[in-house]
Amino acid sequence: MNSSPHAIAVGVAAGAASSLTPFFGLHIVLAVLLASAFSGNLVAAAITTVLANPVTIPVILTASYEVGTMLTQPQAAQAVGGQEIMRMLEHLDLASLWGPVFKPMLIGSLPLAAAGGLIFYPLAFQTARLFQERRRRARAHRLGHPT
């Protein structure tokens, strides 16, 4: 990528942040919107959304739910079991799912997404910077110009 390390890192951070939300199916759209809003690389944003894959989705959903439950109902957490959630989903009882499941998941995903972006930005920035520096040196060496 020829973008600046900052633009690449913003794109990666946007992709990582969007991947840590429960908006499956919209991660790429969300990542591109975030990257665009912060002048990030859109390709890096879209590619990084693969962090949310069939292996990580259950972990992301569980973490979002647990963090959200801690933030919204710290004293009297209303535990909802997996079978109860499946029953509500089967009957498309979305109104019943909002309070005990979707709301905590949405609220819990916000700090996770922020943390993901803050963790991935410096990693991506350093990686892009090092990669571009090595590429620049290799190009100069091929052309016979020592750096």
C-alpha positions as CSV (number, residue, x, y, z in Angstrom):
1,M,0.0,0.0,0.0
2,N,1.3,3.4,-0.9
3,S,-0.7,5.3,1.7
4,S,1.0,6.8,4.7
5,P,1.6,4.6,7.8
6,H,-1.0,6.8,9.6
7,A,-3.7,6.3,6.9
8,I,-3.0,2.5,6.9
9,A,-3.1,2.3,10.7
10,V,-6.4,4.3,10.8
11,G,-7.9,1.9,8.3
12,V,-6.7,-1.1,10.3
13,A,-8.0,0.4,13.6
14,A,-11.3,1.1,12.0
15,G,-11.6,-2.5,10.7
16,A,-10.6,-3.9,14.0
17,A,-13.0,-1.7,15.9
18,S,-15.9,-2.6,13.6
19,S,-15.1,-6.3,13.9
20,L,-15.7,-6.1,17.6
21,T,-19.3,-5.0,17.3
22,P,-22.3,-7.2,17.0
23,F,-23.2,-5.8,13.6
24,F,-22.3,-8.9,11.6
25,G,-22.9,-8.4,7.9
26,L,-22.2,-4.6,8.3
27,H,-18.6,-4.8,9.5
28,I,-17.1,-3.7,6.1
29,V,-19.6,-0.9,5.7
30,L,-19.0,0.3,9.3
31,A,-15.2,0.0,8.9
32,V,-15.2,2.0,5.6
33,L,-17.3,4.7,7.1
34,L,-15.1,5.0,10.2
35,A,-11.9,5.0,8.0
36,S,-13.4,7.6,5.7
37,A,-14.4,9.8,8.6
38,F,-10.8,9.7,10.0
39,S,-9.0,9.8,6.6
40,G,-7.9,6.2,6.8
41,N,-7.1,3.7,4.1
42,L,-10.4,2.1,3.0
43,V,-8.8,-1.1,1.7
44,A,-7.0,-1.6,5.0
45,A,-10.3,-1.1,6.8
46,A,-12.2,-3.6,4.7
47,I,-9.4,-6.2,4.9
48,T,-9.1,-6.0,8.7
49,T,-12.8,-6.8,9.2
50,V,-11.9,-10.5,8.6
51,L,-10.9,-10.5,12.3
52,A,-14.6,-11.2,12.8
53,N,-14.8,-14.7,11.4
54,P,-16.7,-17.9,12.3
55,V,-14.1,-18.7,15.0
56,T,-14.0,-15.3,16.7
57,I,-17.7,-14.4,16.4
58,P,-18.8,-16.4,19.5
59,V,-16.0,-14.9,21.5
60,I,-16.9,-11.3,20.3
61,L,-20.6,-11.8,21.1
62,T,-19.9,-13.3,24.5
63,A,-17.4,-10.6,25.4
64,S,-19.7,-7.8,24.2
65,Y,-22.6,-9.3,26.2
66,E,-20.5,-9.8,29.4
67,V,-19.0,-6.3,29.3
68,G,-22.4,-4.8,28.5
69,T,-24.1,-6.6,31.4
70,M,-21.4,-5.4,33.8
71,L,-21.9,-1.8,32.5
72,T,-25.7,-1.8,32.4
73,Q,-26.7,-4.0,35.3
74,P,-23.8,-4.4,37.7
75,Q,-25.9,-5.3,40.8
76,A,-28.7,-7.4,39.5
77,A,-27.6,-8.9,36.2
78,Q,-30.5,-10.6,34.6
79,A,-28.9,-13.8,33.3
80,V,-30.4,-15.1,30.1
81,G,-29.3,-18.6,29.1
82,G,-28.4,-19.7,25.6
83,Q,-31.5,-21.8,25.2
84,E,-33.7,-18.9,26.2
85,I,-31.9,-16.7,23.6
86,M,-32.3,-19.4,20.9
87,R,-36.1,-19.7,21.7
88,M,-36.5,-15.9,21.4
89,L,-34.5,-15.9,18.1
90,E,-36.6,-18.8,16.7
91,H,-39.8,-16.9,17.4
92,L,-38.3,-13.6,16.2
93,D,-39.1,-12.1,19.6
94,L,-36.7,-9.2,19.0
95,A,-38.5,-6.9,21.5
96,S,-37.9,-9.4,24.3
97,L,-34.3,-9.7,23.2
98,W,-33.5,-6.0,23.2
99,G,-33.3,-5.4,27.0
100,P,-31.6,-8.6,28.2
101,V,-29.4,-9.3,25.2
102,F,-29.1,-6.8,22.4
103,K,-28.8,-3.7,24.5
104,P,-26.0,-5.0,26.8
105,M,-24.2,-6.4,23.7
106,L,-24.3,-3.1,21.9
107,I,-23.2,-1.2,25.0
108,G,-20.5,-3.8,25.7
109,S,-19.2,-3.6,22.2
110,L,-18.3,0.1,22.4
111,P,-15.4,-0.2,24.9
112,L,-14.2,-3.4,23.1
113,A,-14.2,-1.6,19.8
114,A,-12.4,1.4,21.2
115,A,-9.8,-0.9,22.8
116,G,-9.4,-2.8,19.6
117,G,-8.8,0.4,17.6
118,L,-6.3,1.6,20.2
119,I,-4.4,-1.6,20.2
120,F,-4.3,-2.1,16.4
121,Y,-3.4,1.5,15.5
122,P,0.2,1.5,16.9
123,L,0.8,-2.1,15.7
124,A,-0.3,-1.3,12.2
125,F,1.5,2.1,12.1
126,Q,4.8,0.5,13.1
127,T,4.3,-2.4,10.7
128,A,3.4,-0.1,7.7
129,R,6.3,2.2,8.6
130,L,8.8,-0.7,8.7
131,F,7.5,-2.3,5.6
132,Q,7.7,1.0,3.6
133,E,11.2,1.7,4.9
134,R,12.4,-1.8,3.8
135,R,10.7,-1.4,0.4
136,R,12.3,2.0,0.0
137,R,15.8,0.6,0.9
138,A,15.4,-2.4,-1.4
139,R,14.3,-0.1,-4.3
140,A,17.3,2.2,-3.7
141,H,19.7,-0.8,-3.5
142,R,18.3,-2.2,-6.8
143,L,18.9,1.1,-8.5
144,G,22.4,1.3,-7.1
145,H,21.7,4.2,-4.7
146,P,22.8,3.3,-1.2
147,T,20.6,4.6,1.6
